[in-house]
Amino acid sequence: GILRQGSDLDAIAARVRRKKEYLGQGPHLHIVVTTRRCNQSCRYCHASHAAEGDQTTDMDLSTARQSVELALQSPAPTVVFEFQGGEPTLNMPVIREVVAHARRVQAARPANAPPQDVEFALVSNMTTMDQETADWLLAQRVHLCTSLDGPKDLHDAQRRWLPQREIGAYDTVMHWVRTFNQGYIDAGLDPNLWHVDALLTTTRATLSRWREVVDLYVSLGIRNLHMRPLNPYGYAVSAWKKLGYTTDEFLTCYALLLDHLIALNKAGTEIIEGSAAVILSKMLTPDDPNYVDLRSPCGAGTGQLAYDHDGRVYPCDEARLLTAMGDDRFALGAVGQTTMADTQHHPTVKAMAVASLLESLPQCSDCWNLPFCGVCPVQVWRLEGDLFGQRPRSPQCHLQLGLSRLLLERLDTDPDVEPIFRRWTMRRPRTQICPS
């Protein structure tokens, strides 16, 4: 569609409409912070957690129900409730109530209402898990994601107990990852769709041990390794001198890890890298995966909402984290007082959409990477004190350019890579088989 003469403009418009379909769907991701309490003190924590015994930061049941009712006002065809913290399982009554109330609200929908699926996801460090909770999560088909930073010594050094214990967290995480994965198999679920996902938070120590991390993930049958850089929020800011690195150092490590994953796939081991899968979906398919952090405009308010423990509503989780650092300018209101229409028409949501609409931003609108990129206005504000900032100075811009370049180079130089990358873009829905 670069050359207009002789082009089918209606067909091009249809392709653009398909790529941007998410714009008319409403917020699909709803992050529920059940508590800010945590039983760990991770060296890079960006969540500004509270002490495990401080129950003043717990969400109550009434706030949980009001959060559900606001979230389900979204016209999105699929609504995902993602439980975060702190450590969200320290407030299991709220998790149980969100699941139960969401199903009550769904059951009461008018018969002529558009169909809407509801899914649930839990981001947990797994160290407060018990068998009763595990059985309930399995029965309710709550998808699980945990943090796994590498071999035992590396994981335990970065994700420490609060207070410190003689036994590290690693062994506990290993036990529950294996327990849940076997539980899915015992329930007759497809292990390619149902398994514990894991996030790798990359610190300076990770850069020299990436191969050990990959080997661990493969040994556990984890099929999605998401290598994410440190976030500039919370305690990670003060720890940056010890844990941080340059964007170039991250990209050098990422290239090594990517090539290793490609080699594993060629040898028959199916494992993907999460960031690559999102970018490749934009490159190789006619659809957009609607990953809220990597789209234009970003998903703040229009693709996601975050509900803090006290009921305050934010356009994204990054905005909520910024409030924990003392800057609450991105708050949209509170559950029980705010409607979905209020959030969608809020001046802050509009400003964030303008500040992340790549097609209209100087130095983004004519960039070759525009179709595969996205910006986070909250992060730009955090680093530069300006929603728009200066793109060439942005670490996020440098990172996204580097990731796309690496993927395009592999596609260009190795004919065996494209089938692997296309497999990484395949997305199959999980079948929800849950008790009433």
N, C-alpha and C positions, 0 to 999 in steps of 0.2 A: 503493500500500500504506500510505498514511498513515492512512486511516480504516479501522478494523478491521471494523466492522459491514458485512456483505455481501461482504467480501473473500474471495477464494479463497486461503486461507493456504497450501495445498499448492503452488499456482502461484507464490506469492510466494517460498516456500522454495526452489523449483526455480530461480527467477531468481537468488536470493542464492547458491545453491550453484554456479551457472554462473559468476557474477562472481568467486567465491572459489575457483575450481577449482585455482588455483596452490598452495593451501595443502597439498594432498596429493601434489604432484608431486615434491618434492625439488629440490635446487639444480640449475638448468639452466645457469647462467653460471659458468665456471671461468676465473679470471684467472691466467695463468701469467706471472710476471715472469722473463724469461730473463736479464736483467742489469739492474743499476742504472746501468751506464755510459751516458754520452750524449756525443755529439759537438757538442751545442748547449748554450747557456746562456741559456735563455728568461727574460725578465725576470720572468715570473709563475710560474715552475716550481713546482709543488706536489709533485713527486716526490722531492725531495732527492737529486738524481742524483749519481753518482760520476764521476770523471774518466774520459775515454775509454780511457786505458791501464790502468786499475785492474781487472785481471781477477779480483781476489779477490771481486768481486760478481757473477760469472757463475754461473748455475745449471749444474750438471754433468749428464751424461747419465743417471746413475743416479737422481738426484733428479727429473729430468724424467719418467722412466718411472714412478717411484713416484707422482708427482703425477697422471699419467694413470690409473693403476690405482685411486687413491682417487676421482678424479672420476667414473670410470665405474661406481663402486658406487652412484651416484645412480640412483633409479628414474625420473628425469625422462624423458619421451618424446623430448626433444631435449636434447642436451648440446652447449654451445658452448664451445670453447677459445678464449680471447681473449688474444693475446700482447701484453704491455705491458713497459715499462721504467721509467727509462732509455729508450734506443733499442733495442728488442728485436732488430733485425736485426744488431746488433753481435755477437750470439751465434746465428747462423743454424744451427749444428749442433743446438742444442737445439730450435729450431722444427721442423727436419726430423724429428728423432727423436720429438717429440710427435705429429706427424701420422702418422708411420709406426707408432708403437707403439699409438696409439689405434685404428688400423685393424687391427692384429694382435689386440688385445684384443677388438674387435668381431667379428672373424671367428671367434674362439674361443667366442663366446657360445653357450649351449645352444640347440638348435633350438626348444625350447618357451619360451624366455625372451620377455618382452614386447618388441615392436619398439622400437628406440631409434635415432634419427638422431644423427649426429655432424657438427658443423660447426666451421669454423675461421675466426678473424678476427684481423687484424693491425692494431694501432694504431701507425703509424710516421710519423716526420717526413720520410721518403722520401729523406733526403740521404745515406744510405749505400747506396742501391740500385745494383745493377748489372744488366746484361742477363740474366746467368745466373740470378740470384735472381728477377728478374721473370718469366722464362720458367717457373721452377719454381712460383712462386706462382700464375700463371695456370693451369698444368696441374693443380695440386692444388685449384683452386677455393677458395683462401683469400681471403675477403672482406677488402677493404682500406679503412681509414679513416685520413685524415691530418689535420693541422692546417693551416688556411688562414685567416690573420687579416686578409686584405684585400689591397689593392694592394701593389706591390713595396716602396715605402718603408715602409709600415706593418708589413708582415710581417717585413721584414728588421730593422727597428728593435726588434721585440719578440722575434724568434726568431733569436738571434745565434749564429754559429759559436763553437766553443770549441777552440782560440783563434780570434780574429777573422781573417777572410779578406777579400780585396778583393772577391770575388764573393759576393753574398748568397745566402741559402738559397732565395729565392723562385723564381728561374729553374730551379733543380733540381727543386723541387716541381712546377712547371708542366709540365716535361718528362715526369715520371713519371706524373702524373695523366692527361695526354693519351695516353701510351704504354699504360697499363693500360686505359683506356676503349676505345681502338682495339683492343687485344688481345681484349677481351671480344666486341666486334663480329666480329672476324676468326674467333673460335671459334664463332660462330653463337649466342651467348647473347643473351637479351633485354636490351637496354640499360636498360629500365625497371626491371629487377631487378638486373642486374650492372653496377655502376659504382663508382668510388671515392667514398666518402662523405667529408665534411669537417666538422671541428669548428671553430667560431668561438669563441675565448676572448675575451670582451668586456673590454676595458680602457677607461680614461677616454678614450683616443685614439679608440676605436671609436665612441663615442657621437655624435660629430659627422661620422662618415664611413660611417655604416651603408649609405647608398645605393650608395656605391662598392663596398662589400663584396658587396651583392646583385648588382650588375651583373657583378662578376667571377664569382661563382658561376654566374649564368645563362650567361655566355659560355663557361664550361667544361662546360656541360650537367649540372652538379651539381643533383640533384633534391631533396636534403634539406639544408637549412641549419639547423643546430642552434646557436642563439644561447645559449651557456651563460655564466653569471656566473663570476667568479673564485672559487676555492676557498680556504678559510682554512687551508691546509696549506703546509708547506715554505717555499720562498723567497718565495711570494706574500704571506706574513704581513709580512715586513720591507719589501716593496715596496708595501704597500697605500697609503701616503700619496701615492705618485707615480702609481699605476695605478688606485686604487680609486675608488668612487663610492657613493652611497646607493642603496638599493633603489628609491626613487622615481625617481631619475635613470635607472636601468636600465629601469624599467617605461615611462617616457616614451619612451625610445628604442625599446623593444620594440613599443610601440603604433604608432609610425611605420613600423617595419619590417614589422609584421604587415599593416597597411593596404596597404603597397606590394606585398607578396606576393599579397594578395587581388586587387589591381588587375591584376597580371601574370597570374594564373590566369584572370581574366575575359577577358583579351586572348589567351588560348591558350597561355601559357607555364606548364607544370606544374612547380611547385616548392613544397615544403612547409616549414614550420618544425617542427623535431623535437619540442620541448616541447609545442607546440600539438597535434601529432598524437597524442601520448600522452594528453593531457587530453581531447581530443575523442573518442578511442576509449572513454573511460570515460563521457562524456556521451551519445554518440549510438549506441552499440552495446550489445548484451547481454553482451559479453565484456569482460575486462580484459586489456590487452596484456602484463601481467606484467613491467612495467618496474620493476626491483628498487628503484629510488630513489623510486618514487612509487606505493606500495601500502600496504595495512594488513593485517598488520604489514609492515614493510619487509623487503627480501629478505636481510638480513644473516644468513648461515648457512642459512636456509631456502630462499633463491632463488639464492644465489651463494656461492662460496668463492674466496679468493685465495691463491695459492701463491707465497711469496717465493723469491728466488734460492737461499736456504739451506734451503729445504724447510719453513719454518714456515708454518702454515696459519692463515688469518684469516677471519672471517665476511664480510668485504667489503674492497674496496680502500681505503676510507677508514680502516679499522682498521689496515691495513698501512702507510699513509702516516703515521698517528699514531705507529707504532712507530719510523719513521725520524726522528721528531722527539723520540724519547726516552721515549715512553709506550707500553709493550707490554702493557697490561692486557687488551687484547682478543684476544690470541693464543689459539688453540684447541689447539695441539699441533704435531706435525711429521709429514710424510709418512713412511711406513714404520713409524710408531708409533701412528697414529691411524686409526680406521675411519670410514666415513661415519656409522654409528650413533653413534659417539663425538661427532662434531661436532653432530649433530642434537639430542643430549641434553645438550650442554655447558651448564653454568649461564650462561655468557656469552650464548649464543645465546638461551636462554630469557629472560634479562633484557632483551635487546635487542628481543625480540618483544613483551614486556609494555610496554616503553617506547615502542613504535611502533604499538601496537594502538589506532587512533584511536577506535574504538567505546567504549573504556573509559577514555579520557583526559579529565580535566577540561578544559573549554573547547574540546575537539575533538569530544566525543561529541554535542554539540548544535549543531555548526557547520554551516551550509548547504553548506560546501565539502567536507565529509567524504568524499563519494563520489569526489572528484576529486583528493584530496590524499595526502600522505605525509610522514613526518618521518624524519630521519637521526639516530639516537641518538649516533653518533660525533661528528657535527658539533655537536650540542647539548652533548655532554660537552666538546668542544674549546672552545666559546665560553662555557659557563656552569659547567663543573665538575660537572654533574649530568645523568644520563641522561634525566631527564624535563624539566627546565628549566621556564621560564615561556613558554608559547606566545605571548602577546601581545607579548613582547619579542623574539621570534625573527625574524631577517631572513628565514629560510626560510618561516615562516608568512605574513609580509607579502608575500613574493614570490608564493607559491602562490595566495593570495587575489586578488592583482592580476592574475595570468595568467588565472585562471578568470573573473574579472569582465570582463576585456577580451573574451574569447571569447564569453561569454554576451551581452554588449552588441552584438557584431557579428551574432550570430544573431538577436537581437531586432529590430534596426533595419534589416537589409538582407535581403530574401527571396532574393536571388541568392547569398548566402553559404553557406547550408546545403548545397547540392549540392557546392560546393567543399570545405567542411569534411568532408563525408561521404567524398569521394574521398581526403582526407588520412588517413582511418582505414582504408582498404583495405590489407590485408596479404596478399601472395601469397608462398608459399614458393619459394625458389630450388631448382631441380632440381640435385641433386648428380650430376655426371657426371665421375668421377675415375678415373684409372688405378689398377689394383690394385697 
